Amino acid sequence: MAFPAQCDLAMPASIPKSGERVMGILDTLGEVVGAVAAVEAAEKLDPNAGLLTKGVAAIAGFKGAGALESTLAKKEGDADTNEAESQEPDSQA
């Protein structure tokens, strides 16, 4: 039996690195927590909430948490960019 290195097979470029995998898991965990929180909130508002109501709340919480995370990441990136620009010396002074 030949190993992939002996067969000149390259690893696919789509395999994420370990740091990317951890961030992906944390992103998914955040979305799941958002879904659970939304279902709990729906049950607090309507103790007799049906399955459809809970399902819609779960989907909204999942999507909302994902959107919130991406918005926060974008703002963090913008803040880093602004901070880097403000630290650059003024060449025209």
N, C-alpha and C positions, 0 to 999 in steps of 0.2 A: 504494500500500500504506500503510495507516494504522498508526501505532505505538500500543502499548497506552495511552500517556498521552493520545493523541488520541481514543481510543475509550472513555475513562473506565473502563478496566479497572483494578481494584485488584489489587495483589500479594497472594497468599494469606498469611494470618497464620501458616501452618504452616512457612514457610521459615525455617530457623534462621539466626541471625546468625553471623558468622564465628567468634566466640569459642566459641559453642556447637558449631559444626561441629568445631573443633579438639579440644575436650574429648571429643566423641563419637568422633573418630578415635583419640584417646589411650586412651579406655576400651576400644574394640575391640582396639587393639593390645595392651593389657594382658591382655585375655582370650585373645588368640591366643598370646601368650607363655606364659600359664598352661597352655594346651592342649599346646603344644610341650614344656614342661617336664614335664608329666604323662606324655606319651608316652615321653620320654627316660627318666624314672624307671621306667616299666613295662618298657622294654627292658633297663635295668640289673638289675631284679629277675628278669626272665625273658628271657634272650636269644632264646629260641625263641617269643616271644609272637606269637600269631596276630593277624590283622586285627581280629577282634572285640574282643580285649583292648585293642589299641591304640586302637580307636575309642571304646571305653568310657572309657579313660583320657583321651583328648582331650576328650570331652564333659565329664567330671568336672573336668578342669583348666580348661576354658572357663567352666563354671558357677561353680567355686570361686573363680576369679580375680575374676569379676564380683561375687560375694557378698562377697569380701574388700574390694574397692574400695568397695562401698556401705557396709559396716560401718565402714571407716576414715573415709569421708566423714561418716557419721552421728556418729561419735565426735568428729571435728574440729569439726562444727557444735555439738555439745553442749559441747565445751571452749570454743568461742568465746562461747557463750551464758553459761556459768558465769563466764568472765572478764569479760564485759560487766556481769553482775549484781554481781560483786565490786567493780567500779570505780565503781558508782553510789554517790553520797553517801547516808549514812544519814539519812533525813528525820526520824526520831523521836528523834534523839539530843539 
